[in-house]
Amino acid sequence: MAKKPRVKLPNKAKAGDMIQVKTLAAHDMETGNRKDKKGNKIPRLILNKFTCTFNGADVFSADMHPSVSANPYISFFITAKESGTYEFKWTDDNGEVTTVSQDMAVS
């Protein structure tokens, strides 16, 4: 499970503005290739899917693999068209989902 994911998205925008969305999820992104102090393999546990939806419609998604570093940072651009709610989801190998929602008003 991602701990304390952060999302940087303005609360207000003008219609037609290009907005940069920045996200950061605190996660170890354990690849399954490392061993603990006793020599036992540490099981793989990564965030494997990120999605962003706007009022329920997909806006952006990314599949992540073991080569992605710890605390994955994802940035992308959106065009402000109408007011609504953005929902950001991170899913890990165990199927646990961490969600953050944020409203943005467009004038």
C-alpha positions as CSV (number, residue, x, y, z in Angstrom):
1,M,0.0,0.0,0.0
2,A,1.3,3.4,-0.9
3,K,1.8,5.6,2.2
4,K,0.7,9.2,2.2
5,P,0.5,9.8,-1.6
6,R,0.8,13.4,-2.6
7,V,-0.9,15.2,-5.4
8,K,-0.2,18.7,-6.7
9,L,-3.1,20.0,-8.7
10,P,-4.5,23.6,-8.5
11,N,-7.9,24.1,-6.9
12,K,-8.9,26.6,-9.6
13,A,-8.1,27.1,-13.3
14,K,-9.3,28.9,-16.4
15,A,-11.0,26.9,-19.2
16,G,-8.3,25.8,-21.7
17,D,-5.4,26.1,-19.3
18,M,-2.7,23.4,-19.5
19,I,-2.2,22.1,-16.0
20,Q,0.7,20.0,-14.8
21,V,-0.3,17.3,-12.4
22,K,2.4,16.0,-10.1
23,T,2.0,12.9,-7.9
24,L,4.3,11.1,-5.5
25,A,3.6,7.9,-3.7
26,A,5.8,6.8,-0.8
27,H,6.5,3.1,-1.4
28,D,9.5,0.8,-1.1
29,M,8.9,-0.8,-4.6
30,E,10.5,-4.0,-3.5
31,T,11.6,-5.8,-6.7
32,G,11.9,-9.3,-5.3
33,N,15.5,-9.5,-6.2
34,R,17.0,-8.5,-2.9
35,K,17.8,-10.6,0.1
36,D,17.4,-9.9,3.8
37,K,20.2,-10.2,6.4
38,K,19.6,-14.0,6.7
39,G,19.9,-14.5,2.9
40,N,16.2,-15.0,2.3
41,K,14.6,-13.4,-0.8
42,I,12.4,-10.4,0.0
43,P,9.1,-10.9,-1.8
44,R,8.2,-8.6,-4.7
45,L,5.8,-5.8,-3.7
46,I,5.5,-2.9,-6.1
47,L,2.9,-0.4,-7.2
48,N,2.0,-1.9,-10.6
49,K,-0.8,0.4,-11.7
50,F,-1.5,4.1,-11.6
51,T,-4.7,5.7,-12.9
52,C,-6.2,9.2,-12.9
53,T,-9.9,9.7,-13.7
54,F,-11.9,12.9,-14.0
55,N,-15.6,12.6,-13.0
56,G,-15.2,8.8,-13.6
57,A,-13.6,9.0,-17.1
58,D,-10.0,7.8,-17.6
59,V,-7.6,10.7,-18.1
60,F,-4.2,9.0,-17.6
61,S,-2.9,5.6,-16.6
62,A,0.5,3.9,-16.3
63,D,1.7,0.4,-15.7
64,M,4.7,0.2,-13.5
65,H,7.3,-2.6,-13.4
66,P,10.1,-3.6,-10.9
67,S,12.6,-1.2,-12.5
68,V,10.6,1.8,-11.3
69,S,12.4,3.4,-8.3
70,A,11.1,3.7,-4.8
71,N,8.6,6.5,-4.1
72,P,7.5,6.7,-7.8
73,Y,6.9,10.2,-9.1
74,I,4.5,10.7,-12.0
75,S,3.8,13.9,-13.8
76,F,1.5,14.6,-16.7
77,F,-0.5,17.5,-18.3
78,I,-4.2,17.9,-18.5
79,T,-6.4,20.6,-20.2
80,A,-8.9,22.3,-17.9
81,K,-12.3,22.0,-19.5
82,E,-14.9,21.9,-16.7
83,S,-15.1,21.7,-12.9
84,G,-15.0,18.3,-11.3
85,T,-13.2,15.8,-9.3
86,Y,-10.0,14.1,-10.1
87,E,-9.3,10.7,-8.6
88,F,-5.9,9.2,-8.4
89,K,-5.4,5.5,-7.7
90,W,-2.3,3.4,-7.0
91,T,-2.6,-0.4,-7.0
92,D,0.1,-2.8,-5.6
93,D,0.9,-6.4,-6.2
94,N,-1.4,-7.5,-3.3
95,G,-4.4,-5.7,-5.0
96,E,-4.4,-3.0,-2.3
97,V,-5.6,0.3,-3.7
98,T,-4.7,3.8,-2.4
99,T,-6.9,6.6,-3.6
100,V,-6.7,10.4,-3.4
101,S,-9.4,12.7,-4.7
102,Q,-9.2,16.4,-5.4
103,D,-11.7,18.9,-6.8
104,M,-10.7,21.6,-9.4
105,A,-13.0,24.5,-10.3
106,V,-12.8,25.8,-13.9
107,S,-14.0,29.3,-14.7
